[in-house]
Amino acid sequence: MKQVIITVALMAAFSVANAQTATSTKQYAKKEASVNEFNGATMNVANGFISFSGLPEMQKGTWAVITDANGEEIKQVRITQTENSVDVKKLKKGMYFVSLVYKSVSKKAFVLNI
């Protein structure tokens, strides 16, 4: 009798687990994949400037945010497809992180070694 009760309980638990998995899988499948418009963006370093190419055309401003290795913001510059360079001549030697930020979301990040 105990075996029958245990078997029935296990089968019920397994059925509930399968139903929950199927439900969560269906909910997940309904969500659309988000596309990162900045995947093709690249950063170039030359003569004390960094510039960006492959930027998508955006109606709102895109910002280049430079932080140091400790995560402290050093510089923030608005960039567009035509105005896309940032002067980094005054930065001390070291490693920095450059993030392209659009609508308050970091879309792509680069490492800058000076």
C-alpha positions in Angstrom: 0.0 0.0 0.0 2.9 2.4 0.9 4.5 1.7 -2.5 1.2 2.6 -4.3 0.9 5.9 -2.4 4.5 6.8 -3.0 4.2 5.9 -6.7 1.1 8.0 -7.1 2.7 10.9 -5.3 5.8 10.7 -7.5 3.7 10.6 -10.7 1.6 13.6 -9.5 4.8 15.6 -8.7 6.3 14.7 -12.1 3.1 15.7 -13.9 3.1 19.1 -12.1 6.8 19.7 -12.9 6.2 18.9 -16.6 3.2 21.2 -16.8 5.2 24.0 -15.2 8.1 23.5 -17.5 5.8 23.5 -20.5 4.1 26.7 -19.3 7.4 28.5 -18.7 8.8 27.3 -22.1 5.7 28.7 -23.9 6.0 32.0 -22.0 9.6 32.2 -22.9 9.0 31.4 -26.6 6.5 34.3 -26.8 9.1 36.9 -26.0 10.8 38.5 -28.9 14.6 38.5 -29.1 16.0 42.0 -28.6 18.4 43.2 -31.2 21.5 45.1 -30.3 21.9 47.8 -32.9 25.5 48.4 -31.8 26.9 45.0 -32.6 28.7 46.3 -35.7 30.2 49.3 -33.9 34.0 49.4 -33.6 36.4 51.7 -31.7 39.6 53.1 -33.3 42.4 54.7 -31.4 44.8 57.2 -33.1 46.7 60.3 -32.2 45.1 60.8 -28.8 41.6 60.4 -30.0 39.2 57.5 -30.0 36.6 57.3 -32.8 33.7 55.0 -33.5 32.6 53.5 -36.8 29.6 51.3 -37.6 27.3 53.3 -35.4 23.6 53.0 -36.1 21.5 56.1 -36.9 19.7 56.9 -33.7 17.2 59.7 -33.0 18.2 60.1 -29.4 21.8 60.8 -28.3 24.4 58.1 -27.8 27.0 58.7 -25.2 30.6 57.5 -25.0 31.3 57.0 -21.3 34.8 56.4 -20.1 35.5 54.8 -16.7 38.7 53.9 -15.1 39.7 50.5 -13.8 37.9 51.3 -10.5 34.6 52.0 -12.3 34.8 55.8 -11.7 33.4 57.9 -14.5 36.2 59.9 -16.1 34.5 61.4 -19.1 31.1 61.4 -20.9 30.7 62.7 -24.4 27.7 62.7 -26.7 28.5 61.1 -30.1 26.7 60.9 -33.4 27.5 59.3 -36.7 29.2 62.6 -37.8 30.6 63.7 -34.4 32.1 60.5 -33.2 35.5 61.2 -31.8 36.6 61.7 -28.2 39.9 63.4 -27.1 41.7 61.1 -24.7 45.1 62.9 -24.7 44.8 64.1 -21.1 44.0 60.7 -19.7 46.8 59.2 -17.5 48.4 55.9 -18.7 46.3 53.0 -17.7 43.4 50.8 -18.6 39.9 52.4 -19.2 36.5 51.1 -20.2 34.6 52.8 -22.9 30.9 52.2 -23.1 28.4 53.2 -25.7 25.3 54.2 -23.9 21.9 54.7 -25.6 18.7 55.4 -23.7 20.5 54.8 -20.4 21.5 51.3 -21.4 25.1 50.3 -22.1 25.0 48.8 -25.6 28.6 47.9 -26.3 31.8 48.3 -24.3 35.5 48.4 -25.3 38.8 48.3 -23.4 41.1 51.3 -23.9 44.8 50.9 -22.9 46.8 54.1 -22.9 
